[in-house]
Amino acid sequence: MPVWLKAIVQSRAVWPVLALVLILIVAGSVSPNFFEIRIVEGRLFGNLIDILYRAVPTALVALGMAVVIGTRGIDLSVGSIIAIVGAVIVWRIKMGDPHITILFSALAAGILCGMWNGFLVSALRIQPIIATLILMVAGRGIGMLINQLYGGTDPSFESALLQWMSTGSIWLIPTRLILAAGIFLALWLLIRRTALGLFIESVGGNAAASNLAGVKAGLIIFVAYVLSGLLSAWAGVIMTADTHTSDPVSVALYIELDAILAVVIGGGSLAGGRIYLGMTVIGALVIQALTTATLISGLPPEYNLIIKALVVLSVLFLQSANARKAIGSLVSRRAS
Protein backbone atom coordinates (compact mmCIF):
# COMPACT_ATOMS: atom_id res chain seq x y z
CA MET A 1 0.00 0.00 0.00
CA PRO A 2 1.55 3.37 -1.00
CA VAL A 3 2.60 5.56 1.89
CA TRP A 4 0.53 8.51 0.63
CA LEU A 5 -2.61 6.35 0.36
CA LYS A 6 -2.07 4.95 3.85
CA ALA A 7 -1.68 8.49 5.20
CA ILE A 8 -4.95 9.51 3.56
CA VAL A 9 -6.84 6.49 4.90
CA GLN A 10 -5.59 7.11 8.43
CA SER A 11 -6.14 10.88 8.36
CA ARG A 12 -8.94 12.35 10.46
CA ALA A 13 -9.42 15.26 8.06
CA VAL A 14 -10.17 13.27 4.91
CA TRP A 15 -13.40 11.66 6.08
CA PRO A 16 -15.45 14.82 6.81
CA VAL A 17 -14.32 16.34 3.51
CA LEU A 18 -15.10 13.10 1.66
CA ALA A 19 -18.53 12.95 3.34
CA LEU A 20 -19.27 16.53 2.23
CA VAL A 21 -18.19 15.80 -1.35
CA LEU A 22 -20.28 12.61 -1.50
CA ILE A 23 -23.36 14.41 -0.15
CA LEU A 24 -22.98 17.10 -2.81
CA ILE A 25 -22.52 14.48 -5.56
CA VAL A 26 -25.62 12.60 -4.45
CA ALA A 27 -27.61 15.85 -4.27
CA GLY A 28 -26.36 16.78 -7.75
CA SER A 29 -27.53 13.44 -9.14
CA VAL A 30 -30.99 13.99 -7.65
CA SER A 31 -31.29 17.61 -8.81
CA PRO A 32 -29.70 18.30 -12.23
CA ASN A 33 -29.42 22.04 -11.51
CA PHE A 34 -27.97 21.57 -8.04
CA PHE A 35 -24.58 23.11 -8.89
CA GLU A 36 -26.02 26.02 -10.86
CA ILE A 37 -25.12 29.45 -9.48
CA ARG A 38 -26.89 32.54 -10.82
CA ILE A 39 -27.21 36.22 -10.03
CA VAL A 40 -30.59 37.42 -8.80
CA GLU A 41 -31.17 41.05 -7.77
CA GLY A 42 -27.44 41.72 -7.50
CA ARG A 43 -26.64 38.69 -5.38
CA LEU A 44 -25.41 35.14 -5.93
CA PHE A 45 -28.06 32.42 -5.66
CA GLY A 46 -27.97 28.64 -5.92
CA ASN A 47 -27.96 25.51 -3.80
CA LEU A 48 -24.24 25.73 -3.00
CA ILE A 49 -24.62 29.36 -1.95
CA ASP A 50 -27.68 28.40 0.09
CA ILE A 51 -25.73 25.71 1.95
CA LEU A 52 -23.01 28.20 2.85
CA TYR A 53 -25.62 30.84 3.70
CA ARG A 54 -27.68 28.67 6.02
CA ALA A 55 -24.68 27.00 7.66
CA VAL A 56 -23.32 30.30 9.02
CA PRO A 57 -25.20 30.37 12.37
CA THR A 58 -24.39 26.72 13.11
CA ALA A 59 -20.76 27.24 12.09
CA LEU A 60 -20.37 30.29 14.36
CA VAL A 61 -21.87 28.47 17.34
CA ALA A 62 -19.78 25.38 16.56
CA LEU A 63 -16.56 27.42 16.51
CA GLY A 64 -17.28 28.64 20.01
CA MET A 65 -18.20 25.10 21.02
CA ALA A 66 -14.88 23.85 19.62
CA VAL A 67 -12.98 26.26 21.85
CA VAL A 68 -14.95 25.18 24.93
CA ILE A 69 -14.59 21.49 24.09
CA GLY A 70 -10.86 22.13 23.71
CA THR A 71 -10.80 22.84 27.47
CA ARG A 72 -12.65 19.53 28.08
CA GLY A 73 -15.87 21.45 28.66
CA ILE A 74 -19.25 21.72 26.96
CA ASP A 75 -21.72 24.55 26.42
CA LEU A 76 -25.37 23.51 26.29
CA SER A 77 -26.62 27.08 26.64
CA VAL A 78 -25.79 28.38 23.16
CA GLY A 79 -29.39 28.17 21.91
CA SER A 80 -30.65 30.04 24.96
CA ILE A 81 -27.96 32.69 24.50
CA ILE A 82 -29.29 33.24 20.97
CA ALA A 83 -32.81 33.59 22.42
CA ILE A 84 -31.62 36.18 24.94
CA VAL A 85 -29.72 38.10 22.24
CA GLY A 86 -32.85 38.28 20.09
CA ALA A 87 -34.88 39.64 23.00
CA VAL A 88 -32.20 42.23 23.79
CA ILE A 89 -32.22 43.40 20.17
CA VAL A 90 -35.98 43.99 20.22
CA TRP A 91 -35.77 45.65 23.64
CA ARG A 92 -33.11 48.15 22.58
CA ILE A 93 -34.86 48.87 19.28
CA LYS A 94 -38.08 49.62 21.18
CA MET A 95 -36.04 51.97 23.39
CA GLY A 96 -34.88 53.85 20.30
CA ASP A 97 -31.15 53.13 20.52
CA PRO A 98 -28.94 53.70 17.44
CA HIS A 99 -28.58 50.47 15.48
CA ILE A 100 -24.83 50.22 16.00
CA THR A 101 -25.47 50.50 19.75
CA ILE A 102 -28.08 47.75 19.45
CA LEU A 103 -25.51 45.51 17.77
CA PHE A 104 -22.99 46.07 20.56
CA SER A 105 -25.72 45.53 23.17
CA ALA A 106 -26.55 42.17 21.60
CA LEU A 107 -22.90 41.12 21.58
CA ALA A 108 -22.50 42.31 25.17
CA ALA A 109 -25.47 40.14 26.18
CA GLY A 110 -23.73 37.10 24.70
CA ILE A 111 -20.48 37.99 26.46
CA LEU A 112 -22.29 38.34 29.80
CA CYS A 113 -23.87 34.92 29.32
CA GLY A 114 -20.44 33.47 28.55
CA MET A 115 -19.02 35.16 31.65
CA TRP A 116 -21.77 33.60 33.75
CA ASN A 117 -21.01 30.12 32.39
CA GLY A 118 -17.28 30.69 32.79
CA PHE A 119 -17.74 31.84 36.38
CA LEU A 120 -19.74 28.73 37.30
CA VAL A 121 -17.22 26.39 35.68
CA SER A 122 -13.90 28.06 36.51
CA ALA A 123 -14.61 29.74 39.86
CA LEU A 124 -17.28 27.53 41.44
CA ARG A 125 -15.92 24.35 39.81
CA ILE A 126 -19.38 23.19 38.73
CA GLN A 127 -19.27 20.50 36.05
CA PRO A 128 -19.62 22.16 32.62
CA ILE A 129 -22.63 20.12 31.55
CA ILE A 130 -24.50 21.15 34.72
CA ALA A 131 -23.28 24.75 34.75
CA THR A 132 -24.39 25.42 31.18
CA LEU A 133 -27.59 23.41 31.64
CA ILE A 134 -28.68 26.09 34.13
CA LEU A 135 -28.63 28.82 31.49
CA MET A 136 -29.99 26.42 28.87
CA VAL A 137 -33.10 25.91 31.02
CA ALA A 138 -33.45 29.51 32.19
CA GLY A 139 -32.25 31.38 29.11
CA ARG A 140 -35.36 31.07 26.96
CA GLY A 141 -37.46 32.10 29.95
CA ILE A 142 -35.25 35.16 30.37
CA GLY A 143 -35.78 35.99 26.68
CA MET A 144 -39.56 35.66 27.10
CA LEU A 145 -39.46 37.87 30.20
CA ILE A 146 -37.51 40.58 28.35
CA ASN A 147 -40.08 40.42 25.54
CA GLN A 148 -42.98 40.76 27.97
CA LEU A 149 -41.41 43.68 29.85
CA TYR A 150 -39.90 45.63 26.96
CA GLY A 151 -40.84 44.07 23.62
CA GLY A 152 -44.58 44.54 23.82
CA THR A 153 -47.18 42.23 22.36
CA ASP A 154 -45.49 42.29 18.96
CA PRO A 155 -41.75 41.69 19.42
CA SER A 156 -40.94 42.39 15.76
CA PHE A 157 -38.61 45.05 14.45
CA GLU A 158 -36.95 46.67 11.46
CA SER A 159 -33.23 47.40 11.45
CA ALA A 160 -31.47 48.28 8.22
CA LEU A 161 -28.05 47.52 9.72
CA LEU A 162 -28.86 44.14 11.24
CA GLN A 163 -30.90 42.98 8.27
CA TRP A 164 -28.13 44.05 5.88
CA MET A 165 -25.67 42.00 7.93
CA SER A 166 -27.97 39.00 7.67
CA THR A 167 -29.62 39.17 4.25
CA GLY A 168 -27.66 41.86 2.39
CA SER A 169 -24.78 41.46 -0.04
CA ILE A 170 -21.42 42.97 -0.92
CA TRP A 171 -20.22 42.58 -4.52
CA LEU A 172 -22.70 39.75 -5.17
CA ILE A 173 -21.57 37.86 -2.05
CA PRO A 174 -24.06 37.55 0.85
CA THR A 175 -22.95 39.80 3.70
CA ARG A 176 -23.20 37.06 6.29
CA LEU A 177 -20.62 34.98 4.41
CA ILE A 178 -18.14 37.85 4.50
CA LEU A 179 -18.97 38.49 8.16
CA ALA A 180 -18.51 34.81 9.01
CA ALA A 181 -15.19 34.70 7.16
CA GLY A 182 -13.99 37.75 9.10
CA ILE A 183 -15.03 36.23 12.43
CA PHE A 184 -13.36 32.92 11.53
CA LEU A 185 -10.14 34.72 10.58
CA ALA A 186 -10.14 36.74 13.80
CA LEU A 187 -10.70 33.59 15.88
CA TRP A 188 -8.05 31.68 13.95
CA LEU A 189 -5.51 34.46 14.54
CA LEU A 190 -6.42 34.53 18.23
CA ILE A 191 -6.13 30.76 18.63
CA ARG A 192 -3.23 30.00 16.29
CA ARG A 193 -1.14 33.19 16.37
CA THR A 194 -1.21 33.83 20.11
CA ALA A 195 -0.48 31.66 23.12
CA LEU A 196 -4.20 31.34 23.91
CA GLY A 197 -4.74 28.33 21.66
CA LEU A 198 -1.78 26.51 23.22
CA PHE A 199 -3.04 27.32 26.71
CA ILE A 200 -6.56 26.09 25.89
CA GLU A 201 -5.28 22.81 24.50
CA SER A 202 -2.90 22.33 27.43
CA VAL A 203 -5.71 22.92 29.93
CA GLY A 204 -7.93 20.50 28.02
CA GLY A 205 -5.15 17.93 27.96
CA ASN A 206 -4.28 18.19 31.64
CA ALA A 207 -5.49 21.12 33.72
CA ALA A 208 -3.48 20.14 36.80
CA ALA A 209 -0.22 19.90 34.85
CA SER A 210 -1.00 23.23 33.17
CA ASN A 211 -1.39 24.88 36.57
CA LEU A 212 1.94 23.47 37.67
CA ALA A 213 3.50 24.88 34.48
CA GLY A 214 2.22 28.35 35.34
CA VAL A 215 -0.88 28.41 33.15
CA LYS A 216 -3.91 29.77 35.00
CA ALA A 217 -6.38 27.06 34.01
CA GLY A 218 -9.36 28.81 35.58
CA LEU A 219 -8.76 32.00 33.62
CA ILE A 220 -8.31 30.09 30.35
CA ILE A 221 -11.57 28.19 30.89
CA PHE A 222 -13.33 31.46 31.69
CA VAL A 223 -12.06 33.03 28.44
CA ALA A 224 -13.20 29.97 26.45
CA TYR A 225 -16.78 30.34 27.66
CA VAL A 226 -16.71 34.08 26.97
CA LEU A 227 -15.65 33.35 23.39
CA SER A 228 -18.45 30.81 23.06
CA GLY A 229 -20.96 33.40 24.31
CA LEU A 230 -19.65 36.02 21.88
CA LEU A 231 -19.84 33.69 18.88
CA SER A 232 -23.33 32.59 19.89
CA ALA A 233 -24.30 36.27 20.06
CA TRP A 234 -23.12 36.79 16.48
CA ALA A 235 -25.24 33.81 15.44
CA GLY A 236 -28.13 35.32 17.38
CA VAL A 237 -27.82 38.63 15.56
CA ILE A 238 -27.98 36.87 12.20
CA MET A 239 -30.86 34.54 13.11
CA THR A 240 -32.91 37.30 14.73
CA ALA A 241 -32.42 39.61 11.76
CA ASP A 242 -33.54 36.76 9.49
CA THR A 243 -36.99 36.64 11.05
CA HIS A 244 -37.32 40.33 12.06
CA THR A 245 -38.67 39.20 15.42
CA SER A 246 -37.73 37.76 18.79
CA ASP A 247 -39.02 34.23 19.35
CA PRO A 248 -37.23 32.80 22.40
CA VAL A 249 -39.32 29.61 22.36
CA SER A 250 -38.30 28.26 18.97
CA VAL A 251 -35.27 30.20 17.73
CA ALA A 252 -32.11 28.07 17.42
CA LEU A 253 -33.87 25.05 18.87
CA TYR A 254 -31.39 22.16 19.27
CA ILE A 255 -28.58 24.20 17.71
CA GLU A 256 -26.33 23.07 20.58
CA LEU A 257 -26.65 19.48 19.34
CA ASP A 258 -25.76 20.46 15.76
CA ALA A 259 -22.79 22.46 17.07
CA ILE A 260 -21.48 19.52 19.07
CA LEU A 261 -21.97 17.24 16.06
CA ALA A 262 -20.09 19.70 13.84
CA VAL A 263 -17.14 19.72 16.26
CA VAL A 264 -17.07 15.92 16.50
CA ILE A 265 -17.47 15.43 12.74
CA GLY A 266 -14.54 17.82 12.33
CA GLY A 267 -12.32 15.52 14.38
CA GLY A 268 -12.73 17.13 17.80
CA SER A 269 -12.84 14.98 20.90
CA LEU A 270 -15.03 15.60 23.92
CA ALA A 271 -12.00 14.57 25.96
CA GLY A 272 -10.52 17.97 25.06
CA GLY A 273 -6.97 18.90 24.23
CA ARG A 274 -7.32 19.82 20.55
CA ILE A 275 -9.12 22.51 18.55
CA TYR A 276 -9.88 22.04 14.84
CA LEU A 277 -11.41 25.32 13.63
CA GLY A 278 -11.36 24.63 9.89
CA MET A 279 -12.66 21.09 10.24
CA THR A 280 -15.41 22.32 12.56
CA VAL A 281 -16.66 24.54 9.73
CA ILE A 282 -16.57 21.50 7.42
CA GLY A 283 -18.65 19.65 10.01
CA ALA A 284 -21.25 22.44 9.98
CA LEU A 285 -21.32 22.31 6.17
CA VAL A 286 -21.85 18.53 6.27
CA ILE A 287 -24.88 19.00 8.52
CA GLN A 288 -26.37 21.76 6.35
CA ALA A 289 -25.63 19.90 3.10
CA LEU A 290 -27.50 16.89 4.49
CA THR A 291 -30.50 19.06 5.31
CA THR A 292 -30.51 20.71 1.89
CA ALA A 293 -30.03 17.42 0.02
CA THR A 294 -32.91 15.83 1.94
CA LEU A 295 -35.25 18.70 1.18
CA ILE A 296 -34.50 18.85 -2.56
CA SER A 297 -34.86 15.06 -2.83
CA GLY A 298 -38.53 15.39 -1.91
CA LEU A 299 -38.26 13.23 1.20
CA PRO A 300 -40.31 14.33 4.23
CA PRO A 301 -38.31 16.59 6.59
CA GLU A 302 -38.56 13.93 9.31
CA TYR A 303 -36.18 11.73 7.31
CA ASN A 304 -33.48 14.37 7.69
CA LEU A 305 -32.91 13.39 11.32
CA ILE A 306 -32.48 9.71 10.46
CA ILE A 307 -30.19 10.40 7.51
CA LYS A 308 -28.16 12.87 9.58
CA ALA A 309 -27.68 10.26 12.31
CA LEU A 310 -26.56 7.61 9.82
CA VAL A 311 -24.08 9.90 8.06
CA VAL A 312 -22.67 11.18 11.35
CA LEU A 313 -22.32 7.61 12.59
CA SER A 314 -20.47 6.65 9.40
CA VAL A 315 -18.08 9.60 9.62
CA LEU A 316 -17.35 8.95 13.29
CA PHE A 317 -16.78 5.26 12.57
CA LEU A 318 -14.23 6.13 9.91
CA GLN A 319 -12.57 8.65 12.25
CA SER A 320 -12.08 5.95 14.89
CA ALA A 321 -8.42 5.00 15.21
CA ASN A 322 -9.29 1.32 15.42
CA ALA A 323 -11.54 1.55 12.37
CA ARG A 324 -8.85 3.31 10.35
CA LYS A 325 -6.28 0.69 11.31
CA ALA A 326 -8.68 -2.09 10.34
CA ILE A 327 -9.40 -0.45 6.96
CA GLY A 328 -5.69 0.11 6.37
CA SER A 329 -4.89 -3.52 7.20
CA LEU A 330 -7.67 -4.76 4.92
CA VAL A 331 -6.45 -2.61 2.01
CA SER A 332 -2.86 -3.80 2.61
CA ARG A 333 -3.86 -7.46 2.59
CA ARG A 334 -5.84 -7.08 -0.63
CA ALA A 335 -3.01 -5.17 -2.28
CA SER A 336 -0.53 -7.90 -1.37
Phi and psi in degrees as a GROMACS rama.xvg file:
@    title "Ramachandran Plot"
@    xaxis  label "Phi"
@    yaxis  label "Psi"
@TYPE xy
-58.0285  147.507  PRO-2
-61.8447  -40.5411  VAL-3
-66.0308  -36.2748  TRP-4
-70.3292  -38.5408  LEU-5
-63.8595  -39.8322  LYS-6
-63.9812  -38.0216  ALA-7
-67.0419  -44.6811  ILE-8
-61.5687  -38.2439  VAL-9
-89.8513  -0.0952002  GLN-10
-78.9589  138.538  SER-11
-71.0606  -33.487  ARG-12
-72.0374  -29.7856  ALA-13
-68.6419  -33.3848  VAL-14
-70.7659  -44.3681  TRP-15
-60.6717  -41.7211  PRO-16
-64.4669  -43.6978  VAL-17
-62.7914  -40.2727  LEU-18
-61.7106  -43.3544  ALA-19
-62.6199  -44.3793  LEU-20
-62.9149  -44.4439  VAL-21
-63.9407  -40.277  LEU-22
-61.2713  -43.3949  ILE-23
-66.1266  -38.2637  LEU-24
-65.2101  -44.1954  ILE-25
-63.2906  -43.6369  VAL-26
-62.4625  -38.2261  ALA-27
-66.8061  -32.1773  GLY-28
-73.6824  -27.798  SER-29
-79.0464  -41.1588  VAL-30
-117.377  109.204  SER-31
-58.1296  -30.3665  PRO-32
-97.0642  20.0259  ASN-33
-60.9491  -39.334  PHE-34
-90.9925  5.39887  PHE-35
-73.6368  131.338  GLU-36
-121.736  127.987  ILE-37
-132.169  169.104  ARG-38
-107.225  122.731  ILE-39
-128.753  121.409  VAL-40
52.5953  44.487  GLU-41
73.6666  24.1161  GLY-42
-147.49  147.257  ARG-43
-70.9654  136.54  LEU-44
-133.477  155.093  PHE-45
149.467  166.85  GLY-46
-63.2466  -40.2789  ASN-47
-64.8703  -42.0231  LEU-48
-64.2553  -38.2486  ILE-49
-65.2062  -37.6895  ASP-50
-63.0548  -47.3427  ILE-51
-61.4016  -42.8559  LEU-52
-61.8114  -49.0401  TYR-53
-80.2278  -16.4167  ARG-54
-82.2037  -11.4737  ALA-55
-58.3898  -51.9917  VAL-56
-58.2246  -45.0736  PRO-57
-62.9015  -40.9775  THR-58
-63.8197  -41.7104  ALA-59
-63.9294  -46.1955  LEU-60
-63.3198  -40.3421  VAL-61
-66.0806  -34.4615  ALA-62
-62.8554  -43.8086  LEU-63
-64.3148  -38.7298  GLY-64
-63.2041  -37.8963  MET-65
-62.4281  -39.1317  ALA-66
-65.2348  -44.9014  VAL-67
-65.3822  -44.0794  VAL-68
-63.7783  -29.8238  ILE-69
-60.071  -26.3343  GLY-70
-89.4726  7.63236  THR-71
70.1307  33.9485  ARG-72
-114.717  -169.354  GLY-73
-155.93  151.424  ILE-74
-130.826  100.628  ASP-75
-87.5777  -2.32987  LEU-76
-94.9779  4.22414  SER-77
-61.6832  -38.5131  VAL-78
-64.9054  -39.9165  GLY-79
-69.0616  -33.9723  SER-80
-62.0391  -41.5881  ILE-81
-61.3338  -39.8319  ILE-82
-63.6183  -42.4946  ALA-83
-65.3526  -42.7243  ILE-84
-59.4958  -43.7005  VAL-85
-60.8274  -41.0908  GLY-86
-66.9196  -38.5561  ALA-87
-64.1355  -39.5172  VAL-88
-59.7815  -49.3398  ILE-89
-62.6678  -42.6893  VAL-90
-57.0255  -50.2266  TRP-91
-71.6713  -30.2209  ARG-92
-66.4505  -42.8069  ILE-93
-62.5181  -29.0525  LYS-94
-82.3836  -5.26063  MET-95
82.6247  21.0329  GLY-96
-68.0726  151.947  ASP-97
-59.4616  149.291  PRO-98
-66.6137  -31.6987  HIS-99
-68.2182  -35.1607  ILE-100
-66.1398  -37.3963  THR-101
-62.7514  -41.7796  ILE-102
-60.0612  -47.8765  LEU-103
-66.5511  -32.904  PHE-104
-64.5588  -41.4245  SER-105
-63.9532  -43.8731  ALA-106
-66.3812  -37.5216  LEU-107
-63.813  -36.6059  ALA-108
-61.6899  -42.882  ALA-109
-64.4474  -40.1243  GLY-110
-63.8544  -42.4997  ILE-111
-61.5797  -41.2388  LEU-112
-62.2974  -42.4473  CYS-113
-63.7631  -37.531  GLY-114
-64.4675  -38.7132  MET-115
-62.3177  -48.3957  TRP-116
-61.0528  -44.343  ASN-117
-62.8961  -37.2557  GLY-118
-63.84  -45.708  PHE-119
-62.1803  -40.8454  LEU-120
-79.6045  -46.9273  VAL-121
-84.9863  -38.2424  SER-122
-90.6125  -46.5592  ALA-123
-89.4655  -7.10382  LEU-124
58.8183  34.1209  ARG-125
-78.8821  141.366  ILE-126
-57.2972  135.662  GLN-127
-53.5966  -40.9495  PRO-128
-65.71  -32.5964  ILE-129
-80.158  -43.1829  ILE-130
-59.5889  -45.0979  ALA-131
-80.0196  -21.7301  THR-132
-64.2145  -30.6694  LEU-133
-59.8246  -50.3579  ILE-134
-72.8898  -30.5459  LEU-135
-59.6518  -41.9184  MET-136
-74.6899  -42.4718  VAL-137
-86.3323  -24.5999  ALA-138
-59.9036  -44.9907  GLY-139
-68.1918  -32.3271  ARG-140
-66.1647  -38.3739  GLY-141
-62.8337  -41.9154  ILE-142
-61.4659  -41.9339  GLY-143
-65.7212  -37.7871  MET-144
-65.8354  -42.2774  LEU-145
-61.3711  -41.8757  ILE-146
-60.8561  -44.676  ASN-147
-65.822  -37.2502  GLN-148
-80.6977  -37.0637  LEU-149
-125.675  -20.1723  TYR-150
-88.4944  -16.7419  GLY-151
79.0312  -173.211  GLY-152
-74.9002  -18.7293  THR-153
-123.984  87.8806  ASP-154
-78.8492  48.9414  PRO-155
-105.338  165.962  SER-156
-157.913  168.798  PHE-157
-130.386  127.371  GLU-158
-144.51  110.039  SER-159
-59.6761  -40.2386  ALA-160
-66.2089  -52.8939  LEU-161
-65.2604  -40.6301  LEU-162
-70.5609  -31.2068  GLN-163
-66.6265  -39.4959  TRP-164
-64.864  -28.7133  MET-165
-92.1366  -48.9072  SER-166
-116.691  0.8503  THR-167
-80.5815  -170.696  GLY-168
-149.726  155.128  SER-169
-130.664  116.655  ILE-170
51.7133  51.6785  TRP-171
75.6547  -15.3966  LEU-172
-92.9857  129.862  ILE-173
-53.4266  134.845  PRO-174
-56.9944  -38.9731  THR-175
-64.4331  -28.3059  ARG-176
-69.1929  -40.3979  LEU-177
-67.0078  -42.4577  ILE-178
-61.0148  -45.7371  LEU-179
-63.3049  -39.876  ALA-180
-63.543  -40.171  ALA-181
-65.2143  -41.5791  GLY-182
-65.4311  -42.8118  ILE-183
-60.7444  -44.8478  PHE-184
-62.4601  -43.479  LEU-185
-62.3031  -42.7265  ALA-186
-67.3227  -40.8777  LEU-187
-61.7699  -43.7091  TRP-188
-63.23  -39.4816  LEU-189
-66.1801  -40.3086  LEU-190
-82.1997  -39.7756  ILE-191
-101.236  -14.3993  ARG-192
-115.667  7.57089  ARG-193
-130.405  174.701  THR-194
-75.778  -9.77767  ALA-195
-59.2447  -45.3311  LEU-196
-59.5945  -42.6966  GLY-197
-63.7525  -40.7379  LEU-198
-64.818  -43.0759  PHE-199
-60.9261  -46.0247  ILE-200
-68.4848  -33.4823  GLU-201
-69.8643  -39.4062  SER-202
-65.3676  -41.9799  VAL-203
-65.6131  -33.273  GLY-204
-72.5314  -45.3451  GLY-205
-163.569  98.5648  ASN-206
-65.1863  -38.8401  ALA-207
-64.6397  -44.4413  ALA-208
-64.7449  -36.352  ALA-209
-63.6163  -40.7126  SER-210
-61.6228  -42.2606  ASN-211
-65.2451  -28.8259  LEU-212
-83.2751  -0.437837  ALA-213
99.8097  1.12917  GLY-214
-85.6789  126.64  VAL-215
-80.7511  93.0623  LYS-216
-59.7933  -40.5911  ALA-217
-60.3875  -43.2111  GLY-218
-65.836  -40.476  LEU-219
-64.5027  -42.1232  ILE-220
-63.9424  -41.556  ILE-221
-59.1491  -45.6559  PHE-222
-63.1654  -38.1798  VAL-223
-61.2538  -43.2302  ALA-224
-70.9073  -32.349  TYR-225
-64.4338  -42.2994  VAL-226
-62.9545  -41.0133  LEU-227
-62.1035  -42.7493  SER-228
-63.2609  -39.9819  GLY-229
-65.296  -44.8629  LEU-230
-67.2128  -36.028  LEU-231
-64.8317  -36.1959  SER-232
-63.7986  -41.2834  ALA-233
-61.0252  -43.033  TRP-234
-62.3444  -37.9002  ALA-235
-64.6005  -39.0434  GLY-236
-60.1276  -46.5344  VAL-237
-65.9329  -45.8081  ILE-238
-70.3198  -35.7536  MET-239
-69.5273  -40.6959  THR-240
-66.5544  -27.8929  ALA-241
-59.4031  -43.5676  ASP-242
-98.5116  -9.11344  THR-243
61.5259  23.4181  HIS-244
-155.814  163.893  THR-245
-104.524  120.347  SER-246
-132.829  79.0863  ASP-247
-60.5493  -23.7702  PRO-248
-70.6358  -42.7276  VAL-249
-116.358  -11.2828  SER-250
-66.4233  136.797  VAL-251
54.7814  35.0124  ALA-252
-67.1595  128.192  LEU-253
65.8356  16.9001  TYR-254
-66.8364  -26.0454  ILE-255
-62.9487  -34.2032  GLU-256
-70.7463  -42.2084  LEU-257
-63.5124  -37.4043  ASP-258
-65.3868  -43.7989  ALA-259
-63.9478  -42.5391  ILE-260
-59.9349  -42.582  LEU-261
-61.0037  -41.6908  ALA-262
-64.1646  -44.8582  VAL-263
-69.354  -41.649  VAL-264
-59.5361  -36.9525  ILE-265
-74.7405  4.28557  GLY-266
101.403  -1.4564  GLY-267
-71.3866  153.799  GLY-268
-119.11  136.706  SER-269
-67.5928  -10.3643  LEU-270
-76.3085  -7.27786  ALA-271
79.7721  -177.865  GLY-272
98.8317  -18.2628  GLY-273
-140.102  147.138  ARG-274
-126.649  123.285  ILE-275
-117.613  90.4229  TYR-276
-69.4266  -50.2363  LEU-277
-62.3312  -43.6004  GLY-278
-70.0522  -26.8869  MET-279
-64.9877  -39.6956  THR-280
-63.829  -40.8602  VAL-281
-59.7267  -41.1347  ILE-282
-60.7417  -40.9399  GLY-283
-64.85  -37.4886  ALA-284
-67.8659  -36.5996  LEU-285
-60.2014  -45.5688  VAL-286
-63.1049  -44.4909  ILE-287
-70.9579  -37.3556  GLN-288
-63.1002  -37.6517  ALA-289
-61.0602  -45.2475  LEU-290
-62.0859  -47.543  THR-291
-63.5311  -44.3807  THR-292
-62.9721  -38.0983  ALA-293
-65.3453  -42.1713  THR-294
-66.8576  -43.5583  LEU-295
-74.7507  -17.1726  ILE-296
-76.6923  -12.4671  SER-297
88.6921  0.0463236  GLY-298
-71.3705  150.283  LEU-299
-59.3913  145.545  PRO-300
-55.5896  -27.8217  PRO-301
-61.285  -29.1438  GLU-302
-67.5311  -21.9085  TYR-303
-58.8957  -39.0375  ASN-304
-65.9229  -40.3882  LEU-305
-68.5343  -46.3806  ILE-306
-62.504  -42.0848  ILE-307
-59.3576  -43.7224  LYS-308
-63.2566  -41.5291  ALA-309
-66.5846  -43.339  LEU-310
-66.1227  -44.3442  VAL-311
-60.7559  -42.959  VAL-312
-60.3545  -41.139  LEU-313
-64.9578  -44.8937  SER-314
-63.4287  -43.2374  VAL-315
-66.739  -35.7174  LEU-316
-61.7422  -44.3549  PHE-317
-72.1827  -22.9923  LEU-318
-80.7789  -14.7535  GLN-319
-63.3006  133.702  SER-320
-59.816  -42.4953  ALA-321
-64.7606  -40.479  ASN-322
-65.6783  -40.8461  ALA-323
-65.4891  -38.9121  ARG-324
-65.169  -40.286  LYS-325
-64.9769  -42.1229  ALA-326
-64.689  -42.7689  ILE-327
-62.2821  -41.4565  GLY-328
-65.5725  -40.0692  SER-329
-64.196  -43.5243  LEU-330
-64.5  -39.5588  VAL-331
-63.2378  -43.6962  SER-332
-64.8374  -40.704  ARG-333
-68.6006  -34.7874  ARG-334
-69.7013  -32.4639  ALA-335
